[in-house]
Amino acid sequence: MGINADYILRNQFLFEGLRKSLHLRITQNLRIMYRSIEDFLTTRKEEESNTVKLFSNLTEETKSVKIHENVRSLERLAWHITQTLTEMGKNAGLFETDLLHELPVPATLPELIETYINYNTLLMRTVRLKWTDSNLDDLVNMYGEEWKKGKILSILIAHESHHRSQMTIVMRMLGLPVPGIYGPSKEEWIAFGMPPMD
């Protein structure tokens, strides 16, 4: 499995787009917010499963490859997803400190996956202990803006989905199989004996 160099050269703007246009200001555009802690926790657990499924398709050989100078490697994207759990958690007042701040990417993919699961579990447990349905309209200063707690929970979900999407593009460029998240992937359609959709 290698990088399709010809494709990269022909589609330079795709990678610039990953850096610019795909990195949307979801904080400004997201209007949906959670009104129920249990609804968030149910979704969060489902998203954990989706993220672990994606992380599990990475390989040690390709995890640190940069397909373009302006595109993060797969391990860096996976670690950013993981670090955001404690970074946003601390900024939202859920954690006293950002426990993953400035820590290096774990040495192996199993370690990275274990760290992600452990801190996602901690985040969910802390949300359940510290926040209630009745205070999800409370405002918290986040990155110089005032966000409702319910919006913070929505951003946690959207942010992770956003970066998983970036990862699937990089995975395709590196020839890695991409698992279906919200529907079958190309590989899964083929496994079903059906032609993949264009």
Contacts in CASP RR format, 6 or more apart in sequence:
PFRMAT RR
TARGET T0000
AUTHOR 0000-0000-0000
METHOD contacts of the structure
MODEL  1
MGINADYILRNQFLFEGLRKSLHLRITQNLRIMYRSIEDFLTTRKEEESN
TVKLFSNLTEETKSVKIHENVRSLERLAWHITQTLTEMGKNAGLFETDLL
HELPVPATLPELIETYINYNTLLMRTVRLKWTDSNLDDLVNMYGEEWKKG
KILSILIAHESHHRSQMTIVMRMLGLPVPGIYGPSKEEWIAFGMPPMD
1 59 0 8 1.000
1 61 0 8 1.000
1 62 0 8 1.000
1 174 0 8 1.000
1 175 0 8 1.000
1 176 0 8 1.000
2 62 0 8 1.000
2 174 0 8 1.000
2 175 0 8 1.000
3 65 0 8 1.000
3 67 0 8 1.000
3 173 0 8 1.000
3 174 0 8 1.000
4 173 0 8 1.000
7 173 0 8 1.000
8 15 0 8 1.000
8 67 0 8 1.000
8 68 0 8 1.000
8 173 0 8 1.000
12 68 0 8 1.000
14 169 0 8 1.000
15 67 0 8 1.000
15 68 0 8 1.000
15 70 0 8 1.000
15 71 0 8 1.000
16 70 0 8 1.000
18 68 0 8 1.000
18 70 0 8 1.000
18 71 0 8 1.000
18 166 0 8 1.000
18 169 0 8 1.000
19 70 0 8 1.000
19 71 0 8 1.000
22 162 0 8 1.000
22 165 0 8 1.000
22 166 0 8 1.000
23 162 0 8 1.000
24 162 0 8 1.000
26 155 0 8 1.000
26 158 0 8 1.000
26 159 0 8 1.000
26 162 0 8 1.000
27 142 0 8 1.000
27 143 0 8 1.000
27 145 0 8 1.000
27 147 0 8 1.000
27 155 0 8 1.000
30 151 0 8 1.000
30 154 0 8 1.000
30 155 0 8 1.000
30 158 0 8 1.000
32 154 0 8 1.000
33 136 0 8 1.000
33 148 0 8 1.000
33 150 0 8 1.000
33 151 0 8 1.000
33 153 0 8 1.000
33 154 0 8 1.000
34 40 0 8 1.000
34 136 0 8 1.000
34 150 0 8 1.000
34 153 0 8 1.000
34 154 0 8 1.000
35 133 0 8 1.000
35 136 0 8 1.000
35 150 0 8 1.000
36 133 0 8 1.000
36 136 0 8 1.000
37 127 0 8 1.000
37 128 0 8 1.000
37 131 0 8 1.000
37 132 0 8 1.000
37 133 0 8 1.000
37 136 0 8 1.000
40 127 0 8 1.000
40 150 0 8 1.000
40 153 0 8 1.000
40 157 0 8 1.000
41 124 0 8 1.000
41 127 0 8 1.000
41 128 0 8 1.000
43 157 0 8 1.000
44 120 0 8 1.000
44 123 0 8 1.000
44 124 0 8 1.000
44 156 0 8 1.000
44 157 0 8 1.000
45 124 0 8 1.000
47 157 0 8 1.000
47 160 0 8 1.000
47 161 0 8 1.000
48 116 0 8 1.000
48 117 0 8 1.000
48 120 0 8 1.000
50 164 0 8 1.000
50 181 0 8 1.000
51 81 0 8 1.000
51 116 0 8 1.000
51 160 0 8 1.000
51 164 0 8 1.000
52 113 0 8 1.000
52 116 0 8 1.000
52 117 0 8 1.000
53 179 0 8 1.000
53 180 0 8 1.000
53 181 0 8 1.000
54 164 0 8 1.000
54 167 0 8 1.000
54 168 0 8 1.000
54 178 0 8 1.000
54 179 0 8 1.000
54 181 0 8 1.000
55 78 0 8 1.000
55 109 0 8 1.000
55 112 0 8 1.000
55 113 0 8 1.000
55 116 0 8 1.000
56 109 0 8 1.000
56 113 0 8 1.000
56 179 0 8 1.000
57 171 0 8 1.000
57 176 0 8 1.000
57 177 0 8 1.000
57 178 0 8 1.000
57 179 0 8 1.000
58 74 0 8 1.000
58 75 0 8 1.000
58 78 0 8 1.000
58 109 0 8 1.000
58 171 0 8 1.000
58 176 0 8 1.000
59 109 0 8 1.000
59 176 0 8 1.000
60 108 0 8 1.000
60 109 0 8 1.000
62 74 0 8 1.000
62 174 0 8 1.000
62 175 0 8 1.000
62 176 0 8 1.000
63 73 0 8 1.000
63 74 0 8 1.000
63 75 0 8 1.000
63 78 0 8 1.000
63 109 0 8 1.000
64 73 0 8 1.000
64 74 0 8 1.000
64 75 0 8 1.000
64 76 0 8 1.000
65 73 0 8 1.000
65 74 0 8 1.000
65 174 0 8 1.000
66 72 0 8 1.000
66 73 0 8 1.000
67 170 0 8 1.000
67 173 0 8 1.000
67 174 0 8 1.000
71 166 0 8 1.000
71 170 0 8 1.000
72 80 0 8 1.000
72 166 0 8 1.000
72 170 0 8 1.000
73 170 0 8 1.000
74 167 0 8 1.000
74 170 0 8 1.000
74 171 0 8 1.000
74 174 0 8 1.000
75 105 0 8 1.000
75 109 0 8 1.000
75 112 0 8 1.000
76 105 0 8 1.000
77 163 0 8 1.000
77 166 0 8 1.000
77 167 0 8 1.000
77 170 0 8 1.000
78 112 0 8 1.000
78 116 0 8 1.000
78 167 0 8 1.000
79 105 0 8 1.000
79 106 0 8 1.000
79 112 0 8 1.000
80 163 0 8 1.000
81 116 0 8 1.000
81 159 0 8 1.000
81 160 0 8 1.000
81 163 0 8 1.000
81 164 0 8 1.000
82 100 0 8 1.000
82 112 0 8 1.000
82 115 0 8 1.000
82 116 0 8 1.000
82 119 0 8 1.000
83 100 0 8 1.000
83 101 0 8 1.000
83 103 0 8 1.000
84 156 0 8 1.000
84 159 0 8 1.000
84 160 0 8 1.000
85 100 0 8 1.000
85 116 0 8 1.000
85 119 0 8 1.000
85 120 0 8 1.000
85 122 0 8 1.000
85 123 0 8 1.000
85 156 0 8 1.000
86 95 0 8 1.000
86 98 0 8 1.000
86 99 0 8 1.000
86 100 0 8 1.000
86 101 0 8 1.000
86 119 0 8 1.000
86 123 0 8 1.000
87 98 0 8 1.000
87 100 0 8 1.000
87 101 0 8 1.000
88 142 0 8 1.000
88 152 0 8 1.000
88 155 0 8 1.000
88 156 0 8 1.000
88 159 0 8 1.000
89 95 0 8 1.000
89 98 0 8 1.000
89 123 0 8 1.000
89 126 0 8 1.000
90 96 0 8 1.000
90 97 0 8 1.000
90 98 0 8 1.000
90 101 0 8 1.000
91 140 0 8 1.000
91 142 0 8 1.000
91 143 0 8 1.000
92 140 0 8 1.000
92 142 0 8 1.000
92 149 0 8 1.000
92 152 0 8 1.000
93 130 0 8 1.000
93 140 0 8 1.000
94 123 0 8 1.000
94 126 0 8 1.000
94 127 0 8 1.000
94 130 0 8 1.000
94 131 0 8 1.000
95 126 0 8 1.000
99 119 0 8 1.000
100 115 0 8 1.000
100 119 0 8 1.000
105 112 0 8 1.000
106 112 0 8 1.000
106 115 0 8 1.000
123 156 0 8 1.000
127 153 0 8 1.000
131 149 0 8 1.000
135 149 0 8 1.000
136 148 0 8 1.000
136 149 0 8 1.000
136 150 0 8 1.000
136 153 0 8 1.000
137 148 0 8 1.000
137 149 0 8 1.000
137 150 0 8 1.000
138 148 0 8 1.000
138 149 0 8 1.000
139 146 0 8 1.000
139 147 0 8 1.000
139 148 0 8 1.000
139 149 0 8 1.000
140 146 0 8 1.000
140 147 0 8 1.000
140 148 0 8 1.000
140 149 0 8 1.000
140 152 0 8 1.000
141 147 0 8 1.000
142 152 0 8 1.000
147 155 0 8 1.000
164 181 0 8 1.000
168 178 0 8 1.000
171 177 0 8 1.000
171 178 0 8 1.000
172 178 0 8 1.000
177 185 0 8 1.000
177 187 0 8 1.000
178 185 0 8 1.000
178 186 0 8 1.000
178 187 0 8 1.000
179 185 0 8 1.000
179 187 0 8 1.000
179 188 0 8 1.000
180 188 0 8 1.000
184 192 0 8 1.000
186 196 0 8 1.000
189 195 0 8 1.000
189 196 0 8 1.000
189 197 0 8 1.000
190 196 0 8 1.000
END
